[in-house]
Amino acid sequence: MERVEKLNAILEEYDDVFDKEDRKRLKKATEIQDATRAGISAACKVLSAEIEKTLAGMAVGLTLSSAAIAVLIVTAVIVGVAVGVSKLPISINIPNAGCSEIPLGEELPPTVRVLFKTTVGDIPDSIDMDQEETLQVPRLPLRITLEIVGSNDLRLSLGMIPITINTNAESVQFDGEEVFDGPVTKRLTERSEHTLVITCP
C-alpha cells in the first residue's frame, strides 16, 4: 500500500509530465479490489505492466527535460514493484582498450547518479586504461543508442537521457556492431548483458 500511495502522490505532483491516458491507466491499476495476498500479488502484476507500458511510451516523443524527469520518477516507483528491476539489473560491460582514462559516472547529472545508486548500485567514475568496468542499469523497457558526435565523442542515450563520453577512440563496438559506421540502437532489455568496447590507437 505504501508503494501505491507513493505512486498516487507522484502522479499528482508531476501531473504535467504524464500523459492524461497514462495517468488514468496508472491510477486504475492502483485500485486494489482484493486485499488478500493473492489479490495484492495480482494487482502488483497489473501495476507493473502498466508502468512498463508507460515507460516505453515515454522513450518516444517527449522533450528531453520531461522524458528525463518522467523516467527518473517512474524508475524510483517501479523498484520493488516490477519483478527483477533491482534484483536483475542489466549489465553493460565496458572494456577500455588502450585509451587514456575514460570518464563515465562523472558525466551523469547528480540526480541520475542518486537514483542509479538506490536501484542498482554505484556507477564507476571512470575507466582506467586497459581496464574494464561494468555499468549496471535498471531493467527498464527503454532503447539504448550509441553514436559518435563532435570530435570522436561517444554519446550513449538511455531512453531520452544522454551521456556524452569524451574519448579519442578509433573504434567503438556495441555488442559487436561498430558505432563509427553509424548509430547503433538496441532495446535495453533484449539482453541481460551488453558489451561496449572502446579502442584507442
Backbone torsions as a table, in degrees:
resi	resn	phi	psi	omega
1	MET	NA	-32.4	179.5
2	GLU	-62.0	-40.3	179.8
3	ARG	-67.3	-37.3	178.2
4	VAL	-63.8	-43.5	178.7
5	GLU	-62.3	-39.4	179.0
6	LYS	-63.8	-43.5	-180.0
7	LEU	-63.2	-44.7	179.6
8	ASN	-61.8	-39.6	178.9
9	ALA	-64.6	-39.8	180.0
10	ILE	-67.4	-40.6	179.3
11	LEU	-60.8	-36.2	179.0
12	GLU	-74.9	-43.8	-175.7
13	GLU	-67.6	-38.5	-177.0
14	TYR	-110.8	46.1	-177.3
15	ASP	-53.9	-37.0	-175.3
16	ASP	-78.5	-11.2	-178.8
17	VAL	-85.1	-38.2	-176.1
18	PHE	-88.8	141.3	173.7
19	ASP	-63.8	147.9	-176.9
20	LYS	-57.0	-44.5	-179.6
21	GLU	-67.1	-37.5	177.2
22	ASP	-62.0	-43.1	179.1
23	ARG	-59.5	-43.4	-178.5
24	LYS	-64.7	-43.3	-179.4
25	ARG	-65.6	-44.6	-179.9
26	LEU	-64.6	-41.4	179.5
27	LYS	-61.2	-45.0	-179.9
28	LYS	-63.8	-37.3	-178.7
29	ALA	-67.6	-19.0	179.8
30	THR	-86.1	-6.6	-179.0
31	GLU	-82.9	101.1	-178.1
32	ILE	-85.5	115.2	-178.3
33	GLN	-87.4	-30.0	-176.4
34	ASP	-118.1	114.7	-174.9
35	ALA	-84.6	3.9	177.1
36	THR	-73.4	165.5	179.6
37	ARG	-58.2	-42.6	-179.7
38	ALA	-65.1	-39.4	-179.9
39	GLY	-65.9	-42.6	179.2
40	ILE	-66.1	-39.9	178.4
41	SER	-61.8	-43.4	179.4
42	ALA	-64.9	-40.3	179.8
43	ALA	-64.1	-38.3	178.3
44	CYS	-63.9	-36.7	178.5
45	LYS	-65.4	-40.8	178.1
46	VAL	-64.6	-45.3	179.6
47	LEU	-61.7	-42.1	178.3
48	SER	-59.3	-45.2	-179.2
49	ALA	-64.0	-39.8	-179.9
50	GLU	-67.6	-38.3	178.3
51	ILE	-65.0	-43.3	179.1
52	GLU	-62.8	-40.5	178.7
53	LYS	-62.9	-41.4	179.2
54	THR	-64.5	-43.6	179.4
55	LEU	-61.8	-42.3	-179.5
56	ALA	-61.1	-39.3	178.5
57	GLY	-69.7	-33.2	-178.6
58	MET	-70.0	-17.4	-179.2
59	ALA	-74.5	-9.3	-177.3
60	VAL	-130.7	135.9	165.8
61	GLY	86.6	-1.7	179.0
62	LEU	-100.1	161.8	172.4
63	THR	-68.1	159.1	-178.3
64	LEU	-57.5	-46.3	-176.5
65	SER	-65.0	-44.7	-179.8
66	SER	-65.2	-43.1	-178.8
67	ALA	-63.9	-44.0	-179.7
68	ALA	-61.3	-46.4	179.5
69	ILE	-61.4	-46.5	-177.2
70	ALA	-61.8	-46.4	-179.5
71	VAL	-61.8	-43.9	-179.1
72	LEU	-65.0	-43.1	-179.8
73	ILE	-63.5	-50.1	-176.1
74	VAL	-69.3	-30.9	174.6
75	THR	-58.0	-45.0	-179.1
76	ALA	-61.9	-35.5	-179.1
77	VAL	-77.8	-40.3	-172.6
78	ILE	-68.1	-24.8	179.7
79	VAL	-60.9	125.0	-179.5
80	GLY	87.4	-13.8	177.5
81	VAL	-100.0	-53.6	177.4
82	ALA	-80.8	131.1	-177.4
83	VAL	-63.1	127.7	171.4
84	GLY	88.7	-1.7	-178.2
85	VAL	-63.5	-49.1	-178.1
86	SER	-91.7	-31.7	-177.2
87	LYS	-78.5	-28.7	-177.6
88	LEU	-127.9	69.5	179.8
89	PRO	-69.6	164.2	174.2
90	ILE	-86.4	135.0	179.0
91	SER	-103.0	132.3	171.8
92	ILE	-116.5	104.1	-179.9
93	ASN	-81.2	129.5	-175.1
94	ILE	-126.0	94.6	173.8
95	PRO	-78.9	135.7	174.8
96	ASN	-100.4	106.2	-176.6
97	ALA	-100.1	86.7	173.0
98	GLY	85.1	6.5	178.7
99	CYS	-90.4	153.9	171.1
100	SER	-65.5	175.0	-175.3
101	GLU	-49.0	128.2	-179.2
102	ILE	-103.1	120.1	178.2
103	PRO	-69.1	144.7	179.5
104	LEU	-136.3	-83.3	-176.8
105	GLY	-61.5	-31.8	-178.2
106	GLU	-68.3	-11.7	177.6
107	GLU	-85.6	-9.3	-177.1
108	LEU	-88.4	144.9	173.5
109	PRO	-61.4	146.7	-179.0
110	PRO	-52.9	-38.0	-178.6
111	THR	-64.4	-37.0	179.1
112	VAL	-67.9	-42.9	-179.6
113	ARG	-61.3	-41.6	-179.2
114	VAL	-63.5	-45.4	-178.7
115	LEU	-67.4	-37.8	176.1
116	PHE	-62.5	-42.5	-178.0
117	LYS	-61.9	-39.9	-178.0
118	THR	-76.7	-15.6	-179.0
119	THR	-105.5	-48.3	-173.5
120	VAL	-128.4	-3.7	177.5
121	GLY	114.6	178.9	-176.9
122	ASP	-67.1	151.1	174.7
123	ILE	-101.4	129.8	177.8
124	PRO	-57.0	136.4	179.1
125	ASP	-65.3	-39.5	-177.4
126	SER	-158.8	172.6	179.1
127	ILE	-122.4	116.2	-179.3
128	ASP	-70.1	160.2	179.8
129	MET	-56.4	134.4	177.9
130	ASP	59.0	25.3	174.7
131	GLN	-116.3	168.8	179.2
132	GLU	-130.0	136.2	175.8
133	GLU	-124.1	158.5	178.5
134	THR	-118.2	126.1	176.6
135	LEU	-97.9	117.3	177.5
136	GLN	-95.1	130.1	179.5
137	VAL	-127.4	150.7	-179.6
138	PRO	-59.8	145.0	179.9
139	ARG	-76.9	85.6	-176.9
140	LEU	-121.0	149.0	-177.2
141	PRO	-79.0	63.9	-179.6
142	LEU	-115.5	164.0	174.0
143	ARG	-96.9	144.9	175.9
144	ILE	-116.0	127.5	-177.8
145	THR	-123.3	134.5	175.1
146	LEU	-120.3	134.5	178.6
147	GLU	-150.8	157.1	177.8
148	ILE	-92.5	129.0	180.0
149	VAL	-131.2	157.6	176.8
150	GLY	57.0	-138.8	-178.9
151	SER	-91.2	73.9	178.4
152	ASN	63.9	25.0	173.4
153	ASP	-79.6	148.9	-179.9
154	LEU	-105.1	124.3	175.6
155	ARG	-105.7	122.3	176.0
156	LEU	-109.1	117.9	-179.1
157	SER	-110.5	119.2	176.9
158	LEU	-102.5	103.8	-169.1
159	GLY	64.7	-122.1	178.6
160	MET	-105.6	11.4	-179.6
161	ILE	-98.4	111.5	-177.2
162	PRO	-91.4	142.2	173.0
163	ILE	-124.9	118.6	178.9
164	THR	-98.7	124.7	-178.4
165	ILE	-110.3	119.0	179.2
166	ASN	-76.5	123.5	-178.2
167	THR	-156.6	153.1	174.5
168	ASN	-107.3	39.0	-174.0
169	ALA	-66.1	150.8	171.4
170	GLU	-103.5	-12.3	178.2
171	SER	-152.1	136.1	173.7
172	VAL	-134.4	117.0	-179.1
173	GLN	-118.2	129.2	177.7
174	PHE	-115.6	113.1	-175.4
175	ASP	52.5	40.2	175.6
176	GLY	86.3	-4.9	179.5
177	GLU	-99.9	133.5	-177.0
178	GLU	-79.3	119.3	-178.3
179	VAL	-73.2	-26.6	178.1
180	PHE	-67.0	-16.4	177.3
181	ASP	-83.3	-9.1	-179.1
182	GLY	144.5	162.3	-178.3
183	PRO	-54.8	141.7	177.1
184	VAL	-115.8	123.6	-178.9
185	THR	-123.5	133.5	177.6
186	LYS	-139.1	158.8	172.8
187	ARG	-80.9	126.6	-174.5
188	LEU	-53.5	-41.1	-173.2
189	THR	-87.0	6.0	179.9
190	GLU	-71.8	-17.5	174.7
191	ARG	-137.4	156.0	174.5
192	SER	-87.3	-10.3	-179.2
193	GLU	-148.0	130.4	176.3
194	HIS	-118.2	160.5	178.0
195	THR	-129.6	127.7	178.4
196	LEU	-120.0	106.9	-178.3
197	VAL	-100.6	120.2	179.4
198	ILE	-109.8	117.4	-174.8
199	THR	-117.3	132.3	178.0
200	CYS	-114.2	158.5	-178.7
201	PRO	-59.6	NA	NA
